[in-house]
Amino acid sequence: MNAELGPNLTSDPLGWALPPWTREEAQAIYDQPFNDLLFRAQTIHRENFDPNRVQLSRLLSIKTGGCPEDCGYCSQSAHHETGLKASKLMEVQRVIAEARKARDAGATRYCMGAAWRSPKERDMEAVVAMVEGVKALGMETCMTLGMLDLEQAARLKQAGLDYYNHNIDTSERYYGEVISTRSFADRLDTLENVRQSGIKVCCGGIVGMGEEPVDRIDMLVTLANLPEPPDSVPINMLIPIAGTPLADASPIEPIEFVRTIALARIMMPKSYIRLSAGRTAMSDEMQALCFFAGANSVFVGDTLLTAGNPGQDEDALLFRRLGIERMELEAE
């Protein structure tokens, strides 16, 4: 292995790097010639996953809009004039009915998102019932409800929650350019509470918010150097929304996005790397490159919370053309 890639890159028999990662090591990998980077990512991917299977998740907004946070990318923030009407928490039985439809359409994991800073005690009973109901359908369960304290995380774990999503969004350096109402440390605290409760961590970020490539690299370094890397790492490509501060952000260049996916796979070899928001703006060829670079999870369905998403038929056609099959849920 080239010395320029850093001393840590010879710390295992195959010459791959092991945590803790440094920015310099990650940067050296990110800057490799594109073909070398993808070959390396695909090799690591094949060592840990079937390269021709993709995990399918479905995401439902169980409480939309009116969020007190000021995330610059989000249509659901009460700080932004996006025309989105706030709604109350969805009825439990409706959530379960929607989960059943998702299961019948091939999804194995059901993710439920609420536009909150953190869940209120009055809503916890309903949230717990949602987890229990979806779990009873034989699906993996995931929630994203904002910040959690340790007691709330323990209640969700007891209800059967498998995954909790709480993204760090970007690097610590760039974070203040995107949000001011919740600190980077707040996000890490929630991740620690989730981990201590025994729930699997789902954590990634958003690219294309005006950050520099080094911010994407630093974000991945932070994730890979957590006490345990996230079990699931969603990589979102910003969907600019009118009325938000990032409405006019310049899109990330496709090759740079694929490089980000490849670096995530190399740095977190056993994590699911999810192509999340932004797939409607990606060509089939770009998505194919992302799968080759190590992405092995997607959201299915027509919407992601409030944003558009390729429909089931469109995804099925793409997967058929690529010879990709859905990943089956492993028996416990």
Residue, then its C-alpha position, 0 to 999 in steps of 0.5 A: m500500500n502506498a505510504e502516502l495513504g497513511p500509516n493506518l492503512t496497513s493495520d489489517p492484513l488486507g491493507w485497509a484502514l481501521p478506526p480511528w480514522t484521520r481526515e488525512e487518511a480519508q482524504a487520501i482515499y477520496d482523492q484516489p483515481f476514480n477507478d481505483l476508488l471504486f474498485r477498492a469500495q466494491t472489493i470491500h463491499r463484496e467481502n461483507f455483502d452480496p453485491n447484487r442485493v439491496q435492502l428496501s425501506r419505506l419511510l412515512s411521515i407520522k407527524t408533518g410540519g411545524c418543527p421548531e428547529d431551523c434546519g436550513y434544508c427542511s420544508q417542515s421547519a416552522h421558521h421557513e415559509t414553504g407552504l407546508k401545512a402542519s399536521k397532527l400525529m397520525e393515528v396508530q391504526r393508519v400507520i400500521a395499515e400503511a406499514r402493511k402496504a409497504r411490507d406487501a410491496g417488498a419493504t422489509r424495514y419501516c421508518m416513521g418520522a415526526a417533525w419534532r425537536s424531541p417527542k413529548e410525553r403525551d405522544m410516547e404511548a402512541v409512538v410505542a404502539m406504532v412500533e409494536g404494531v409494525k413489529a407485529l407485521g414481521m418488519e424491522t422498525c425505525m423511527t426518527l423523532g428528534m432528540l431522545d433522552l436515555e429513558q425515551a430510548a429505553r422505552l422504544k427499545q422495550a417496544g421493539l424498535d430496531y433502528y433509530n435515525h438521527n443524522i449529524d447532517t454535515s461536518e462539525r465545522y460546517y454545521g453552524e451554517v445549516i442549523s442554529t437551534r440544535s448543536f452538533a453535540d446535541r446530536l451526538d448525545t442522542l446517538e449515545n443514548v440510542r446506542q446505550s439503549g441497545i437500539k441500532v443507530c441509523c445516522g448519515g448526512i446531507v450533501g450538496m448544502g454548499e459544503e466543501p468536499v472536506d466537510r463530507i470527508d469529516m462527516l464520514v470520519t465522525l461517523a466511522n469513529l463513533p464507539e460503533p459505526p452506525d448500522s445504517v448510513p443514509i446519504n442524502m443529496l439535497i433536494p432544494i425546496a423553495g422557501t428554505p435558506l438552501a433553496d438556491a444551493s448548487p447541486i453536488e457534481p455526480i462523480e463527487f457524490v459517487r466518491t462520497i458513497a465509495l468512501a462511506r463504504i470503505m470506512m464503514p464496511k459492515s454498515y448499510i449505505r443507503l441512497s436516501a433523498g435525491r434519487t429523483a435527480m439521479s440518472d439510472e447510470m448515476q444510481a448504478l455507479c452508487f450501487f457499484a461503489g457500495a450503496n446497498s439500501v434505498f427508500v422505496g415509494d413515491t415520497l420521502l416525508t415531504a419530498g418526491n422519490p422514484g416510484q415502485d415500478e421505476d425502481a423495479l425496472l432499474f433493479r431488473r436492468l441491473g440484476i439487483e434483487r431485494m434483500e430478504l429479512e434475516a430470521e432472528 
